Amino acid sequence: MHTQHSAIQDAQYGPAHIRATWSGTGSVAEASKAFGFSRAKGYALVRQGQFPCRVLRIGRSTRVVTASLLRVLESGEPEYTVSST
């Protein structure tokens, strides 16, 4: 039964589903699930400038760029750049 749940979750956060259902940006929590780590880990990576794909900070909100997320999921190569501030 665990395998079936895992397959359903994988399909929910797979590139095809994301492409069909997400708009231009998504939440850090949902993108973190797509990468297979927790919401807390996702936000920690954002704060460190090491989230695997591009993020936008809009006011107090942080959003993940869907096109960047898809590129990373499909290529396996992160798109982040560590800033030297």
N, C-alpha and C positions, 0 to 999 in steps of 0.2 A: 504494500500500500504506500509506503514511503516513496518508492520510485515513481508511482503515478502522480503523487503530489508534487514531486520535484519536476517532473516533465511538464505539468501544468504551469508551475511557477516559471520554469525556463521559457515556455512559450509566451507567457505574459510579458516577460521582459526581454524577449528576443528582438532582433532588428526588424523583422517583418511586422510584428505587432506594434512596436514603437513607431515605425514609419506610418502605419495605418491609423493610429489613434492619438498620437501626441501632436501638439502644435509646435511652434517655433522654439519654445523652451519648455523645460520640465523642472520638477522639483529636485532638489539635491537628494531627498529621501528616496524618490522613485529611481533616479539614476544610480544611486548607491546599490539598490536592489538589483538593478540590471548588471552591475559589476560583481555582485555577490558579497557585498559587505554591508555592515549596519549603517543606519542613519547617522549615528554618532561618529563612526569612523569616516563617513563621507564628509561631514561638517569639519572634522579635524583636518582632513586632507585639504579642504577648501581654505581653511585658516592658514595652513602651511604653504599654500600655493602649489600643492602637489595632487590635486584632483585630476584624474586621468584625461579629462576633456575640458573644454572651455566653459567657464562660468561667468555670468554677468551679475554684478551687484547693482541693483536698482533700488535706491533708497535703503530701506532696511531689509529688503528681500534679496535672496541669492537664487538665481535661476541657472539651469544647465542648458547649454545650446544643443538642441536636438540633433542637428546635422553633425556637430562635433562628436556627440555621444555615439551616433551611428557609425561614423568613420572609425572611432576607436574600437567599438565592438567588432566590426568587420575586419579590421587590420591587426588588432592586438597591440598597436603602437600608441602610447599616450601622446596627447597633443598639448600638454601643459608646458608652460615656460616659467621657470623660477625667476622671479623678479629680484633685482639686486638693490632693494631699498633698505 
